Amino acid sequence: MPWVQGDGSAQDFIYRSFRKIGQIRPGYTPSPEILQDALTEWGDFFDALGAEQNAPYSNPVYQHAVSGPGSQTNGNGYQVGPTAADWVQPRPEEIIRANLVFTSQGPQPVYIQLRPVSQAEWAALAIQQIPAVNVTSIFWYDPQFPNGVFNVFPPLNSNAIQLYQRGILASPATLATVYTAPPGYNDMVTYGLAERLYYLATKEVCIHPRPYQNIAARAANALNYIKRMNRPIPRLANDFQSGKKPDGFYDSQVYQTGIPY
């Protein structure tokens, strides 16, 4: 079926990818076998992008109530992941920030940032197991698989932990699954799949094969577009005084983010 701009099924995107490399004529449908191969490649493609820091378009936030010490590392650690004993959620690839959430004090929760430490710093703690309290100050995340372990010190017995973590991209489950994403992702998926499918479409079945270099370059450009869009914007550190510029205007945009004029 023809591919339509905007929302489309997984098969629509795969169709256009094969058209990019010249594997099929306009309007033709690829064989069920190669469509399934392409869907598998899509899953592998997004799995690889899970290791790209700026490939996902959002970073989710999860919050978990704490009722007692964790099930790991003698109570300091909470298992977190899809089959976790403590906190069930997607496994964090990386913890961007963690907060201790005071849920029992006052009408509004209070969020206190926890200080991340390395594995070496965690191992250097002279005392790790003490009676659990309702306040903790540091954490070390051990990215085990399929579930990670979120270690805290001192160990907790109440309140909550809030996790800011890197997002992941989910590939369609079936050929009929509709795939939607922000601007730029249609091109990234189309050309990214085209590059991965290039050698599945042998010269015997290609109608007018396109040069691989051209497909690979377009795939790299499309991925770079979304990575530039998703990259964090650092705050600018400078020696300029705050307040008005000599021309009478506030320079808040540069002062706060480092975005140029």
Backbone hydrogen bonds, N-H to C=O, Kabsch-Sander energy under -0.5 kcal/mol:
donor,donor_aa,acceptor,acceptor_aa,energy
8,G,179,Y,-1.0
10,A,177,T,-1.7
11,Q,175,L,-2.3
13,F,9,S,-1.7
14,I,10,A,-2.3
15,Y,11,Q,-2.6
16,R,12,D,-2.0
17,S,13,F,-2.1
18,F,14,I,-2.4
19,R,15,Y,-2.0
20,K,16,R,-1.9
21,I,17,S,-1.2
22,G,19,R,-1.0
23,Q,18,F,-2.8
28,Y,25,R,-1.8
35,L,31,S,-2.1
36,Q,32,P,-2.0
37,D,33,E,-2.0
38,A,34,I,-2.2
39,L,35,L,-2.1
40,T,36,Q,-2.1
41,E,37,D,-2.2
42,W,38,A,-2.1
43,G,39,L,-1.8
44,D,40,T,-2.1
45,F,41,E,-2.8
46,F,42,W,-2.4
47,D,43,G,-1.9
48,A,44,D,-2.1
49,L,45,F,-1.8
50,G,46,F,-0.9
50,G,47,D,-0.6
51,A,48,A,-1.7
52,E,49,L,-1.9
53,Q,51,A,-0.6
55,A,52,E,-1.1
62,Y,163,L,-2.5
64,H,161,I,-2.8
66,V,159,N,-3.2
67,S,65,A,-0.5
70,G,75,G,-2.3
72,Q,77,G,-2.6
75,G,72,Q,-1.5
76,N,73,T,-1.7
77,G,72,Q,-2.2
78,Y,150,F,-2.3
80,V,148,G,-2.8
81,G,87,W,-2.1
84,A,81,G,-1.3
86,D,79,Q,-0.7
87,W,79,Q,-2.8
88,V,86,D,-0.6
89,Q,81,G,-1.2
89,Q,87,W,-0.6
96,I,94,E,-0.7
96,I,164,Y,-2.7
97,R,164,Y,-1.4
99,N,162,Q,-2.4
100,L,112,I,-3.4
101,V,99,N,-0.5
101,V,160,A,-3.0
102,F,100,L,-0.6
102,F,110,V,-2.9
103,T,101,V,-1.0
106,G,104,S,-0.6
110,V,102,F,-1.2
112,I,100,L,-2.7
112,I,110,V,-0.6
114,L,98,A,-3.0
115,R,137,S,-2.6
117,V,139,F,-2.4
122,W,118,S,-2.5
123,A,119,Q,-2.6
124,A,120,A,-1.2
125,L,122,W,-1.5
130,I,128,Q,-0.7
133,V,155,P,-2.6
137,S,153,F,-1.8
138,I,153,F,-2.0
139,F,115,R,-2.1
140,W,151,N,-1.9
142,D,140,W,-0.6
142,D,149,V,-3.0
144,Q,142,D,-2.6
148,G,80,V,-2.3
149,V,142,D,-2.5
150,F,78,Y,-3.0
151,N,140,W,-2.5
151,N,149,V,-0.8
152,V,76,N,-2.2
153,F,138,I,-1.8
157,N,133,V,-1.5
160,A,101,V,-1.6
161,I,64,H,-2.4
162,Q,99,N,-2.6
163,L,62,Y,-3.7
164,Y,97,R,-3.0
165,Q,60,P,-2.2
165,Q,163,L,-0.6
166,R,94,E,-1.6
171,S,169,L,-0.5
177,T,174,T,-0.9
179,Y,8,G,-3.3
180,T,178,V,-0.5
185,Y,182,P,-1.8
188,M,184,G,-1.7
189,V,185,Y,-2.8
190,T,186,N,-2.6
191,Y,187,D,-2.7
192,G,188,M,-2.0
193,L,189,V,-2.7
194,A,190,T,-1.9
195,E,191,Y,-2.3
196,R,192,G,-1.6
197,L,193,L,-2.7
198,Y,194,A,-0.9
200,L,197,L,-1.4
201,A,197,L,-1.4
202,T,200,L,-1.1
205,V,202,T,-1.5
206,C,202,T,-1.3
207,I,22,G,-2.1
208,H,22,G,-1.1
210,R,21,I,-1.1
215,I,211,P,-1.6
216,A,212,Y,-3.0
217,A,213,Q,-2.2
218,R,214,N,-2.1
219,A,215,I,-2.3
220,A,216,A,-2.3
221,N,217,A,-2.4
222,A,218,R,-2.4
223,L,219,A,-2.0
224,N,220,A,-2.3
225,Y,221,N,-2.0
226,I,222,A,-1.3
227,K,223,L,-2.0
228,R,224,N,-2.4
229,M,225,Y,-1.8
230,N,226,I,-2.3
231,R,227,K,-1.0
238,N,236,L,-0.6
245,K,249,F,-2.6
248,G,245,K,-2.5
251,D,243,G,-0.7
255,Y,251,D,-2.4
256,Q,252,S,-2.3
257,T,253,Q,-1.8
258,G,253,Q,-0.6
258,G,254,V,-1.0
259,I,253,Q,-0.7
